[in-house]
Amino acid sequence: MEFLFEYGLFLAKSATVVVTIGLIAAIVFANSGKAKGGKKGTLELTDLGEKYEDHELMMQEQLLTEEEIKQARKDEKKRLKEEKKQAKKKGDDKADEVLTSRVFVLKFNGSVDAHEVESLREEVSAILSVADKERDEVLLKLESGGGVVHGYGLAASQLDRLKKAEIPLTVVVDKVAASGGYMMACLADKLFCAPFAIIGSIGVIAQVPNFNKLLKKHDVEFEQITAGEYKRTLTMFGENTDKAREKFQLEIDEVHGLFKDFVQRYRPELDLAKVATGEHWFGAQALELGLVDELATSDELLGRYYSEDKELHLVEFVARKKLSEKVAENVVSSFVSSATNKLMKIRHWYQ
């Protein structure tokens, strides 16, 4: 028994060392390729209509008899034939080439630094290369609690490209579009949200910790040299002055002013005195205040589009991982799995 105990401890220590070495090697290997340019990726187009068709067929097979299914197919063929016939009566020479409306669906799940804008840029560019303003529209499923001003400003600018091209833009929020997220949502020709989605937060916040008293307590001096009166206002380690605080507040107020102007430009009917206070509201309240146009979830909207026989295409830019990143992930996964198996064996021995 003592031998098994010693052997088990030996295996546990060995597994720990191996996993540690593997993790270090994986991190070093992954970081070695970071300086060689940006990530590349591919655009993926998914036919969302097929998903609805599959669900419909599955339900029909479960609920209808074979005769009823055959009759439903006959009715559908008859309907399509009648549509072509009506189109010919109207003198349409291309009646056999009926162009259905297309809806390009985008997803934006924004983080604090809004790095997702890199994918959004690629997706918008792809849509603009083929979109027809008379036929197509874009539905953006937006989720974001906001973040850095410049990041969300750029994200909003990507949506503005669709506006300038006169491509109808619909935005739907299932959970949250606050601060920078609402800045993006404002660009919608039609803005929807779920009844309990969090909307608004038209405000600006900045927080800076200050460790000056702690440094003084331990006799640590902090020096900062700048050129330009306002090169640095508030600081984390130096002693902040009232003048610096006033300047910092002025900068925050300026950003808030730009935010309010932006919202007013795209949603001129809003009473900014009521909604630009930094507060947020749930969907039903946001509708009353005019922050959104209608209550609906993304599932409801997609269902509507499908029932209207519109083509639904999900457009996603998928970043391609570097070989070093793939290898690093595999190495880590392999070592973790190996260590877990060994520890499970040790546990089994002592049970």
N, C-alpha and C positions, 0 to 999 in steps of 0.2 A: 504493500500500500504506500509506504514511504517513497519507494522508487517511482510509482506513478505520480505522486505529488510533485516530486522533484522534476520529473520529465515534463509534466504539465506546465510548471513554472518556466522551464527552459523554452518550451514551445511558445508560450505567451510572450516572453521577452524577445524571442527571435522574430515573431510576427510583428511586434511593435517596431523593432529596428528596421525590418524590411519595409514596412508601410511608410515609416518616416523617410527613409532613403528614397523610396519611390515617389513620394510626394514632392520632395525637394527636386529630384531629377525632372519630374513632370513640369513643375513650375518654371525651372530654368529653361527647359526645352521650349515651353510655350512662349516665354518672354523673348526668346532669341529671335523670333520672327516678327516682332511687333514693329520694328523700325522700317520694315520694307514695304511701305505704302499702305493704303487703306484697304479695307475689306471689299471683296467683290461678292456678287450674288446673282441670283436669277429671279425672274418674274414668274409667278405661278398664277394661272387663271383657272378657277374652279367654277364649274357650272352648278350653281345652287339650285337651279330648276330641277335638275336630276334628283336631288335629295327629296324634294317635295313629290315628284313623280313616283319615286320608289316607295315613299310612305303611303301614297294614295293607292298604288297597286297592291301593296302588302295588306292594307285594310280591306280592299275590295276582295282579295283572295280569301281573307278570313271571314268576311261578312256576307259576300254575295255568292250565289250559285253560279255554275258555269254558264248557264243560259243568260243570267243577268249581266255577267261580265261581257259576254259576246254582244249583248244588246247595247251596253254602254259604249263599247268600241264602235259599233255601227253608228250610234248617235253622234259620236265625236267626229267620225269621217263625214257624216252628213252635214254637220255644222261647218266644218272647214270648207267643204264643197260649196255650201251656200254663201260663205264669205267671199270666195273667189268669184262666184257668179255675180254677186252684188257689186264687186269691184269692177268687173267687166262692163256692167251696165253703166257705171259712172265714167266709162271711157278710159280706164287705166290700162295702158298698153303693157304694163308690167304686172298685171294682176297675178300672174303665176309666181312672181317674185315679191310677195308681200313682205315688206320690211317691218319687223316688229320692233317695238321700243326696247331699248337696252338699259339696264341699270347696273352700273359698276359700283360694287360694294367695297368700301375700304374700312379698315379697323385701325384705330389709334388708341392704344393704351399707354398714356403718357406718364413718364417718370418725372422726378424733380428736375433733372437736367435736360429733359426733352430730347434725349439722343435718338428717339424714334423718328425724329424729323428726317433723318437720313433715308429711311425706308419710304416715308411719305413722299419725299421729293421724287424718288424713282417711280413710285406708283402713279403720282399725278402726271409726271412726264409721259409715262406709257399711255395713260388714258387720253391725254391731249393729242397724242400722235394719231389716234383713230376716232376720236369722239366727233359726233355730229350734233350740233346744238338743237337741231330740229327733231332729232330722234332719241338722243341719249340723255341720261342724267346720272348723277353720282349720289350715293347714299353713304354717309360716313357714320360708323358706329364709334362714338367718342366716349372715352372714359379717362378722366384726368382730374386730379385735385390741384393742378397747377404746379408752378415751379419757377425757374429763373426767367427773367423778363426777356432776355435776348433769345433764349431757346424757343419760348412760346410765341414770341414775335415772328420768328422765322417760320414756325409751323403755321401760323395764321397766314403768312405771306404765300405759303404753298397753296392754301385753299383759295386765296385771292386770285391765283393764276386761273383757277376754274371760273371764277366770277368774270374775269376779264375776257375769257373765251366764250362767255355767255352759256356755259354748261350749267343747267339747273343743279343746285346743290341742296340736298336735304341732310340734316344732321339729327341723329337720334341718340339720346343719353339714357342708358338703362340704370346707371348707378350714380355717377357724379361727373359734373362739369363745373368746376369751381376755379376762380381766379384765372390763371392762364388757360385752363380748360374752357372756361366760359368765353374768354377772348376768341378762341377758335370757333366756338359754337355760334357766336354772333354773325359770322359770315354766311350762315345758312339762309337760303331763300325760304325754307320752312324748317322750323326747329321743334322737334318733338322730345318728350322725356317721359319716363315712367312716373307714376303717381308719387312714389317715394324717393325719386332720384334727388340728389343734393345739387342745387343750382345757385349760381351767383358768386358771392365772395368777391365783389368788385372792389378790391382794395390792394394795398401793398404792405408787406411786412419785411423787416430786416432785424436780425438779432445778432448781437456781437458780445460774446463773453469778455470779461476784462479780469486779468490776473495780476494787475498792478499791485494791489495790496498784499497778495500772497508773495510776490517777488520781494517787496520791501521787507516783509516779515522775515524773510530768509536772507536779507542783505544781498539781493541780486539786482544789479543795475541793468536797465534796458535802454539802449540807445537806438534812435531812428533818425536817419538823415534824409531829407527830402529837398527837392528843388521845385518851387511852385507852392503858393500859399495853401492850396487845397489839394495837394497831391495825395495827402492822407488826412482824413477827418478823424473818425473814431478808430481806435487801435485796441488790439487785444492785450498788449503788454505794457503800453505806456499809460501815463495819467491823462485821461480825457478832460477836455476843457469845455466850458459852456459854449464857447464860440464854435468848437468842433461839432458839438451836439446840434446847434442851430443849423449849421451848414448841412449836416447829415439829414436832418428833418426836412430841410428845404429840398434836397435831392429826392427824398421819398415822396414829398408832395408833388414834385414835378412829374415823377413817374405815374403817380395816381391821376394827375391831370391828363396825361397822355392816354392812360387806360380809359378814363371816362370819355374823352373825345372819340376814341376808337369805337367804344360801345355805342355812343350816340350817333355816329356816322352810319352804322349798319342797323341799328334799331332805334330810329329817331323818335318813336312813339313812347319810349321809356321815360319815366320820371326819375331822373338821376338822383334828385334829392332824397328819394325814398330807397333806391336800390343800390346806390354807389357808396354804401356805408361800411363795406367790408363784411356785411352779414351774408348768410346763405339761407336758402329756403328749400323746402321740399316741393316736389313737382306740382301738386295742386295749388300751393301758395304761389309758386313761380308763375303759374298760368294766370292767376288773378292779377299779378303785378305786371304782366306782359313780358316777362323774361323768356317765356317759351310760347309757341303758337298752339300746341295741342298736346294732349296726354296720350301717349302710345309707347309701346315697347318696340324694340327692333324686330322681334318675332312677329308682332302684329303688322308692321310695315312690310316686311318681306312677304308675309302671307297675302297682303293686299296686292302687292306687285304681281305675285304669282297668279292670283285669281284674275288679274287683268291681262294675263297672257304676255307679260313682259319677260324678256330674257334677263336672268340674274347671273352676274359674273363677279365672283370674289377675286379681287386683284391684290396679290401679296408679293412684296419683295422679300425674298429669303436670303439673308446673308450667308455666303458660303464660308464655312470654317476652314482655316488654314490646316495643312497637314499636321503641323506641330501641335495645334490645338486638339485635333482628333486623336493623335497619338497620346497626348497628355491625358485626355479624358479616359482613353482605354487603359492606360497604365494605372491611373488612380483607381478606376473601377476594378481592374484585375487584382490589384494588391488588397483593396478593401474586401473584395469577395474572398480572397485567399485567407486573409486574417480572420474574417468572420467564421469561415468554415473550421479553421483550426481551434478557435475559441469555443465554438459549438461542440467540437469533439471533446475538448477538455471538460466542458460542463457535463457532457454525457458520461464521461468516465467517473465523475464524482457524484453522480446521482444514483 
